[in-house]
Structures are given as structure tokens and as C-alpha cells.
Amino acid sequence: AQKITQTQPGMFVQEKEAVTLDCTYDTSDPSYGLFWYKQPSSGEMIFLIYQGSYDQQNATEGRYSLNFQKARKSANLVISASQLGDSAMYFCAMRDANSNYQLIWGAGTKLIIKP
Amino acid sequence: ETGVTQTPRHLVMGMTNKKSLKCEQHLGHNAMYWYKQSAKKPLELMFVYSLEERVENNSVPSRFSPECPNSSHLFLHLHTLQPEDSALYLCASSQDQMGVSYTFGSGTRLTVV
């Protein structure tokens, strides 16, 4: 069965340092998509980055990059030069192969950036 | 502003009340979703609408009743809820059923007393 695992319930990082948020996934389908979302205390889920299973290169969006290691089934989010505004919950999600609409979500990682 | 607007932001209701949550998007998206986010649990997909037709219902209790009158509006009608239904209810939309990017609203924080 498809599953997303985020092993870090919480992280403290010094401002301006890079941070890596872990995500591993489990699926037997060769075609899938991986997502990262940020949820600040205000509640809305903000889309950060997407990686398709057939994409040859790691996805990047500004300070966000996805370290996609297909053989290890990991899709870690890397945030470079962290800022105080990066403090939030971060969720990794995978689109279910059996349903075009179902996103399978991890439990999330709470990231706190220290000044 | 996210592009997806949810009202109300907060709602407290008794177990015998009837209330409705509203979601509105003017992004031109054709698919809309209701999610439930409970503390310390992954997000749970409740309902999916594509072109105003319900395409998925993930075994949600009948005390939750969705309505999609047009492609820009989505409602979640609530009646005789239980305390365990207290959660953050998030609405989302995407361009189509294969959307790469989902736009979420800020959610309605529901407390059932």
C-alpha cells in the first residue's frame, strides 16, 4: 500500500542555515508524483515543489529543492538560507496511482527557525 | 490571499446544530476538494468534485454532506456532528483532476461541543 513517512516531528534550525526535511515513500507503481507543502500557523497549505517519478532532474523552486533518490524512495526537501518566515509545518505528499485525486500525506514536520 | 476563500474561519457548534462551510475559488479550476485535518494525523481526503460532479467520496459519514452548485463554489453541510469531528477543514482546488498544483484555502477551524 502507498505510504508517506516523515520521521522528524520537529526541527530547530539557526537562521541562514540550510535545512533538510526527510520524506520517504512507498509505492509499487512506477508512475507517481511527490509534493511538498508548507502550512504556516494561519492554516492554509502552500504548494512548494513537485517531482514526477519520471523527471530526470531534481526539482527546484527558488530556495527550495527536492533531493529525489528514486532507488531509496526518498524525496527530501532542502531549504537553503533559511529565514524566520520559513517556520511552519511541512508536509510531504504523494499522488496515489490508483486515484487521480487522492494525495497520500505524511504526518508533517514542524520547523522552527531560530534568530 | 490564496485564491481559495473559506468561510467562516472559526466555527463552534453544538451536536444538534446544522451549519455549513463555504469554499469559493475564482482561479478557473475545475476540481475542488474537501480535506479534514485532525491533530497529529495526516490529512484525510473527504470529497472530490470535478466539473461539479462528485467523483470520490472516501467513506465519509452521512452527517457530512457536500454540495457543489457550480465550479467556483463548494459547500460542506454539517448536522448532528460528534466531538471527534472537531478539526481543521480545508478546501482545495486544482486545474483539473490531474492537477500538479493544488491551491488550498486557509481552512475552517471547527469545534463541536
Interface residues (C-beta under 8 A of the other chain):
Chain A: I4 G33 F35 Y37 S42 G43 E44 M45 I46 F47 Y50 F91 A93 S99 N100 Y101 Q102 L103 I104 W105 G106 A107 G108
Chain B: T2 V4 A31 Y33 K40 K41 P42 L43 L45 V48 S50 V55 E56 N58 L88 L90 A92 Q97 M98 V100 S101 Y102 T103 F104 G105 S106 G107 R109
